[in-house]
């Protein structure tokens, strides 16, 4: 299947403001691009592009005072397959884990393993250490947190989401990631495009979403505690320890979000022209 995706995001900056942007498709999906997801910046200013320590594309800019608009519009080829399920995938003992997964066992800015460890072990300690455990964690987060855009908060942590019992997709992911780490399963936070393709219409507007990946049976698998059903058409943008590492815009100075629009729609083959 082919997907048209993109965004238009605008900020008002009262003064020149340095920013780090993570708004590009992840390198692992670059080969699937039918047309380039080039970052358009208005007004036109230079951007220094690099890969961060997690392998994500990042762009460093110095936004001028006034309105800054970021946008892109591209086509991507997708398998159209639902998220993979592997009920027999088991967790690895610590000593058998690849060393590059170990960072995803540690606490981080939004994933306070120290505050949730006792709760995790008392809730999930009796379960087999593999796929059933991670799915039980997703079920728990899905049931415990009430979704609502009005509940979004940039300071909300996994512990806050657990106690407040409300949040947005990032809070579902943070809570599940934290519980997985508490149970010695590496888990990394993911963000990207996720439309309503494959669900019952009417479809809502396009959106970015958060999910996570757990390391089981020698590889990473996708889990989505917000939706808690298999979905298709995910377009990964970035991975990291939590939302700190994958923020679309990190500003080093004051700015105000003025516009936010995301597009992610399936395109019939006859219409899939760049």
N, C-alpha and C positions, 0 to 999 in steps of 0.2 A: 504494500500500500504506500501511497505518497501523501505526505502531510505538508501543508503550508503553515509555517510558523513565523512568529516575529513579535515585536513589541514596539511601543512608543512610550517612553518614560521622560517626564520633564521635571526639572528642579528649578526653583528660584534661589539664587545665591546672592546674599547681600554684599558679598565681597569675593575677590578671587579665592577659590577653594580647591586645594589638592584633593583628588579622589583616586581610589582604586576600584575598578569596575571588573566584575566577573559576570559577564552577560553573553559570552560566546558558548557555542556548543562544545561539549567536552571533546578533547582529542580522540577519544575512543569512538566517537560517532562522526568524525570528519570524513571518513571514506564513504559515508552514506549520504553526504550532502549532494543534492542535484544542482543547487545553486548556492553560491557562497553566502554565509551568514555575516557579511561584512558589517562592522559597527559604523553607523553613521552618526556624526556628532554635529549639532547645530547650536552655535556657530562653529565653523570648522576650526579645530585646534589639533595640535599633534598629540599622539598617544604612544607611549612606550609599552610594547607588548612583551610579556614574558610568561614562563611557566612557573607556578609556585611549587612549594615542596610536595604538594599532593598531586601535581601533574595537571592542574587546572590552568586554563588561559586567563591571564589578568592583563588589564590595561591601566596604566597610570596616566592621569591627565591633570591639568590645572584648569579647572572651570573658571571662566571669567565671571565677573559680577553680572547679574541679570538672569535671564531665562536660558537654561541649558536643556537641550532635547537630545535624547539618545534613542536610536531606532534601528531596526533591521527587519528584513522580510526575505524569507528563503524557503526552498523546498528541500525535503529530506525523504529518502527512501527508508521505509520501516518494514520489518518482517510481518507486521500485523498479528503476531502471535501474542497470546496472553503471557503474563508473568509465569516463569517456570516454577513447578512444584516438585520437590524431591523429599517425600516424607521419610525416606530412609537415611537422609544425610545426617551424620553424627558430628558432635562437637569433638574437638581435638584436645588432648591433655596439653597443658601449658608448654611442656618441653618439646612438643611436636609441632607447635605452631610456627609458621614462617616468621622470621624476625620482623618483617615489615608490617605484620598484622598486630604486633604487640602494643603499638601506640593506641590502637582502638580498643584496648582493655582499660585504659586509664581514664580518670575523671577529666573533665574539661569545663570550659566556661559555663555551658548550659546543661551539662550532664554531671551532676554531683553524685558520683558513686558512693562517696562517704556517707551522705545523708540518706541514701536509699538502699544501702546494702542489706541491712537487717530486714527491711520490708521485702526486698527481693527474695532473700533466702527463706523467709517464713511463708511467702506466698507461692514460690515456684520450686523450692528445694527438693520436693518429692518427685519431680518430673524427670523423665529421661533426658539426658544432656545432648539434645540434638534438635532436629526440626520440630518435634512436638513441643519442646520448651519454648522455642522462639515464637511459634504460632500461638501458644498460650499467652505469652507476653503481649503479642499483638491484640489478641482477643481482650485482654485485660485493659490495655490502653484504649482500645476502641469503645469499650463499655464505660470506662471510668470518666472519660473526657467528653463533654458536650461541645460540639463544633459550633462556632459562630465567628464571623469576621469581626464582630464588635468586641470579641474577646482577645484580639491580637495585642501583643505587647512586646516591644523589642527587649525588655529586661526579664521577661518570664523564663524561668528555668524549668527543668524537669521536675524538681521538687515542688515548685510553685504550681505547675500543671497538675501534679498529683494531689496537692492539698486543695486547690481552687476548683478542680474538676471541670474546667472549661478552657477552651483555647482554639487554635487553628492548626493546620496540618503540621507545622514545625513543632508544635508542642506534643502532638501524638508521637512524632518521630523521636523527639528528645527523650520522652519518657521511656519508650521502648528501647532505644539505644542504651540508656542508662541501666535499665534492668538487665539487658543482655550482657553488658560489661560486668555488672555485679555478679552474674552467673558464669563468668569466665568465657564468654563467647564474644570474640571481636565483632564490633558493630561500627559502621561508619555512616555518617549522615550524607544524604544526597539531595540535590535540588535540580529541577528542570521543568520542561513543559509537560503538561498532562491535560489533554482535552477530554471530552466526554465520549469519544469514539468507543463503540462497543457497548454503551449503556443505552437505556431506554430514552428516547427523545420526550419532551423538547430539551435540547442541549442548552446549557448556560454559556456565558461568555468564556473565551479562552482564559487560561490561568497558568501560573507557575505553581509548582507543588513541591512538597518535601516528602521523602520516603527514606528508607535506609537499607543497607546491605549487611547481612550477617555472614561470617565466615564459617562454613560447615562443609564437611566432606571434601576438603581440599580446594574449595572455591567460594566465591562470593555469590549470594543469592539475594534477590530483591524481596523486601517485605514492606507492606504499606498499611500501618495501623490506622490511619485516618479512614481509608475506604474499606480496608480489611476484606477485599475481594480482589481476584486477579484482574488486572487491567492491561490494556494494550496502548501502544502509541506513545510510550514515555520517550522523551528526548533529554538525555542527561546533559546538564550544564557543568556541574561541579560536585566534587566529593570532598569531605573533610571530617574533622572530629565532631563538629557541630555547626550551628548557623554562623558562628564567628568566622569560620574558615571559608564559607561559601557565600557571604553576603554579596548581593548583586552590586550594591554601591556602598563603599565605605568612605565617608567624607571626613576630612580633617579640618573641620570648620562648620559653621552653621549653614544649613540649607533647608528648604521646605519642598516637599513633594507637591507638584502642581498638576501632574497628569500621569495616569498609569493605565495602559491598555495592552492586553496580550491576545495574540491570535494563535490558535492551534486547531486546524480543521483538516479532515481528510479531503483529498482532492481526487476526483475521478481521473483516470488515466488520460482521457481526451482533453482535460482542462489543465493538466500538469505541465504548464509551460512557465519557464522562469521569466 
